Structure formats: C-alpha cells, structure tokens
Amino acid sequence: HATREDIVLGHLLEYQRRKRAGDSFEAALVICGEQGKFEVSKELMDMIDGHGNDVPILVSPHTTHQTMEMIHNFTPKLNVHDKSRVHAATEHYEKYIDYDLLLSRTGNSLSSCRSE
C-alpha cells in the first residue's frame, strides 16, 4: 500500500544490496493507493524513478482490489483450449514461421502432418 513507505524502502534497499553483491533479484513490488486518497509521496517516487527501469516496481493509482482485478484480467492465459487466443496468436505469428524448415529440422515432413 502507498502508505507503507517502510516496505517500499526495504524493497529498494534489498535490490541495491543484491545488485552490489552480484546476486539476482527475483522479487517485484506492486504499490497500490487510490489516486487523491492514498498516494506515494513525492520523495519516495523520486527514489523509485531514480532507479530507472531496473527495480521491478509497479505503482498503481487504484485500490489493491481494483489493481489485482486488473492484473488478473490483463494476464494472458494462452493454452490449447483457449481457441480465440490460439487463433489470434496463430494469425499473428504464422507469416513469420518457415514450416518447411521447422519440420525438416525436427525430422518430419509437411505431408506427414497433413495425414493426421
């Protein structure tokens, strides 16, 4: 939450500590705070911005519930049963795929794929 500056500072400090040590940093932080009601302080935003895009922090001007709902709804969930997403992905990428080359490198042929 935007009011928990201690957690945000801890996140930034841990990121810096691991970066100096050459260790990977696999954590991310989502800061929520309804715009006009609970906002990240200017000083803290300056610290976050000072790291550029290095530190994985997402600042949301919405409530925690709204933010999590938006993340859930915008997370792609491509799987074999999701026909509309599979179709959209196929339409987008098909022109970039050399199927003859792909099949030859896997030891298959286009005719063997069509017979199934």
C-alpha positions in Angstrom: 0.0 0.0 0.0 1.2 3.5 -0.8 1.2 4.4 2.9 3.8 1.6 3.7 6.9 3.5 2.8 9.0 1.2 5.1 8.2 -1.8 2.8 9.0 0.2 -0.3 12.3 1.4 1.1 13.1 -2.1 2.2 12.5 -3.4 -1.3 14.7 -0.7 -2.8 17.5 -1.4 -0.3 17.4 -5.1 -0.8 17.5 -4.6 -4.6 20.6 -2.4 -4.2 22.3 -4.8 -1.8 21.8 -7.8 -4.1 22.9 -5.8 -7.2 26.2 -4.8 -5.4 26.7 -8.4 -4.4 26.1 -9.6 -7.9 23.1 -11.7 -6.8 19.9 -11.9 -8.8 16.8 -10.1 -7.5 13.6 -12.0 -8.3 11.1 -10.0 -6.2 8.7 -7.4 -7.6 6.5 -4.9 -5.7 3.1 -3.6 -6.6 2.3 -0.4 -4.8 -1.4 0.5 -4.6 -3.1 3.6 -3.5 -6.3 5.2 -4.7 -5.4 8.5 -6.5 -6.3 11.5 -4.5 -6.7 9.4 -1.3 -3.6 7.3 -0.8 -0.6 8.3 -3.0 3.1 7.6 -2.9 5.0 10.6 -1.6 6.9 12.7 -4.0 10.2 11.9 -2.2 9.6 8.1 -2.5 8.5 8.4 -6.2 11.8 10.3 -6.8 13.7 7.4 -5.2 11.8 4.9 -7.4 12.3 6.9 -10.5 16.0 7.4 -9.7 16.5 3.6 -10.3 15.0 3.9 -13.8 13.5 0.6 -15.0 15.9 -1.5 -13.1 13.8 -2.1 -10.0 10.6 -4.2 -10.6 8.1 -1.8 -9.0 4.6 -1.1 -10.4 2.8 1.9 -8.9 -1.0 1.8 -9.3 -3.3 4.7 -8.7 -6.1 2.3 -7.8 -7.2 0.3 -4.7 -5.5 -3.0 -4.1 -8.6 -4.9 -5.0 -9.0 -2.9 -8.3 -5.3 -3.4 -9.2 -5.4 -7.1 -8.6 -8.5 -7.4 -10.6 -6.9 -5.5 -13.5 -3.8 -7.6 -13.3 -5.8 -10.8 -13.4 -7.9 -9.6 -16.3 -4.9 -8.5 -18.4 -2.7 -11.5 -17.8 -2.7 -13.6 -20.9 -3.6 -17.2 -20.3 -2.7 -18.9 -23.6 -3.5 -22.6 -23.6 -4.6 -25.2 -26.1 -8.3 -24.9 -25.1 -8.5 -21.1 -25.5 -9.5 -21.1 -29.2 -9.7 -17.3 -29.6 -6.3 -16.6 -28.2 -4.7 -19.5 -30.1 -6.3 -18.3 -33.3 -5.1 -14.7 -32.6 -1.5 -15.9 -31.9 -1.6 -18.2 -35.0 -2.8 -15.3 -37.2 -0.1 -13.0 -35.8 2.9 -15.3 -36.0 2.1 -17.7 -38.9 3.7 -15.3 -41.5 7.0 -15.4 -39.6 7.3 -19.2 -39.4 9.1 -21.2 -42.0 7.2 -24.5 -41.5 9.2 -26.4 -44.1 12.4 -25.6 -42.3 10.9 -26.3 -38.8 9.6 -29.7 -39.9 12.8 -30.6 -41.7 14.8 -29.8 -38.5 12.5 -32.0 -36.4 12.7 -34.9 -38.9 9.1 -34.5 -40.1 7.6 -33.6 -43.3 4.6 -31.5 -44.2 2.8 -34.4 -45.8 3.1 -36.5 -42.6 1.5 -33.6 -40.7 -1.4 -33.3 -43.1 -2.3 -37.0 -42.9 -3.1 -36.9 -39.2 
